[in-house]
Amino acid sequence: MRFARLAGFVALSLTAATTTFGLPAPAASAAPQPTTPTTAPGSTPTPTTPVVGAIPGLTPPPTDLATGIAQATKLRLAINANARRADILDEKYLEAQAAVRKANKKIAATQRRIDATDAKVDELKSELAGRAALLYMGAGNADPLGFDAASVQELGARAKYGDAAAETDERLLDELKRTEDALNAQRNDLESQLAAAKQRQKTALDAKRKVARINANMRKLLATTSASVRLLAAKMEQDALATAAIAERAWLLRLSKQKGKAGIGAPIGDVPAPSLGALYAIAFAEKQLGKPYVYAGAGPNVWDCSGLTMIAWKQAGVSMEHGSRSQYMSFPHVPIDQLAPGDLVFFGVSGPMNHHVGIVVGPGIMIEAPHTGAFVRIASYYRPDLVPLGARPTSPPDFTPKPLP
């Protein structure tokens, strides 16, 4: 059913456009045909259907509106497809970057343990060498410098030392052996961590390059498309989103009635009440309206979707990763019909595999950074790929409001 609604959402693009510009919807078996104006001798031609008026500073719209609508529809489909691919790769890049940061922290911690263990090995060897020299001299040998305590094996092989060794020395030998084993294990672990971190870094760079290519193609596509077609495509997107939002909300209401008191979605654990910080997160997001979307943007003048939500909630004392999937997994989940202002709302095949996030500002409404070529905006979150659970960050108890940047 959800896939059927998604297919219907694409079809709404053309329906909304034809409704907006007064053209009949095309028949399923034939391409749309332009209407030929009728002209009487000596009179001004009058089109039989309304046309889009010229907009100052923009190229006049195509005289063949059916062709213009077809071009705009094709542009919208290309933008949406590229945006979806870029969103998915963006999440892959951000996840890989987060994994690299965690790996580097783990590598640093492992290196500190190695350094401490290495120092312990040197300390034990020094203590054993001193004990061995004393016992060696006590056994009738006058040259302690001739004794080499370079390894545990050599110490154990010395008959005179072995005969004279006390329980303390045996303990020291055992401790040295265990410490050296631990040191070797830590070094092996470090090598594995370094290899894994290198692979994660490669994954991140590959995803970044792919997203850069997609965004470059999108910019080129927009730059080579006439302003009138771009305008028409934007209008079609707005109308299609509005129509789809009505349909999606109606479907969710029907689903909610079927499920009764349980609501839509199943919250995991106790859901905290909305916090004061939500107001500050929303206020910050509202100040970003109209700023452009840029891949991996986290302000102050450009944003991507999760960069906007991350910095918005930072104003409320909440830290989160730059990535919508991580953000989904980091906070208590809230059913869609119980969302409150400040909650995060997600889009994709599932919560853990989502590709987009927005911040709720009211019933059915969110602020989002959509895709390359678009700007931070207010939009409906009722869409065919809406994830049925949102997430609720909450400001810490000691949160003290400060002026927004």
PyMOL commands that set and color helices and strands:
alter all, ss='L'
color gray80, all
select helices_A, chain A and resi 2-20+65-138+144-146+152-157+159-164+167-223+227-262+277-287+305-314+324-330+336-338
alter helices_A, ss='H'
color red, helices_A
select strands_A, chain A and resi 333-335+344-348+354-362+365-368+377-380+389-391
alter strands_A, ss='S'
color yellow, strands_A
deselect
rebuild
show_as cartoon
